[in-house]
């Protein structure tokens, strides 16, 4: 079962993401502050982190930077989900190690497709011998 850690302080977004991901058979853990993000990653060992930028405690950019400095955590892909839509903000998030950058407001179906694309990208295709 795939595991996703959501680092988001907007309760309505957390609730909708948990509902949609669990319906897809994905195990979900949530934290609501930047200060809890790294500890949550270590404890939960997610296959993906959905990370807001504007968080209490540490912001998403600081978290990305910390993750990239940690040899154990840097393997975990990060999808940034944020209201910061400027090109410079997107570039900064991607340069700090995020593999995806989705802006709010967002369509849940599109976000789910991006999450599944990341989660299942590394799984080998089934081979059929003729």
Steps between C-alpha positions, in 0.01 A plus 500: 500500500636842401544764769452879468584761761297821465661811651220757482342743747167554321260249656257483207780413259634235739157339537434486126846360421476236771158393371611477136832327569357246744226420247785411260650260754781734601597526866507863617657682792464874559689773684398863512825688569836524335666413828327157494587419138848349537401299808190378315713388205733304727216339698261422212756425222272622219534424131402863427462827691234754399645823638353848537743794496330740741497307827533589866849429634715428196393577146496243220820636344688446827361148526606419141849629573525288817376191317760541225776520765390172660623183330208294635221744415615631161367186329142603588338701218329827592198649326455865596137610532481874552328829427834644382448502125776732379755353260789585735329314786445192283861504384623535860291202615622280216862610547475409870402144406124484449405266214162670442352842575122541506333833573183567698221501415537157340282227357505194723490266199811663349685496832409133548632419152830676578531322834436160341746579222772560758408206721486244222764638260776276630307178496606279210241416240386142487684310232319255279718250318378387160 
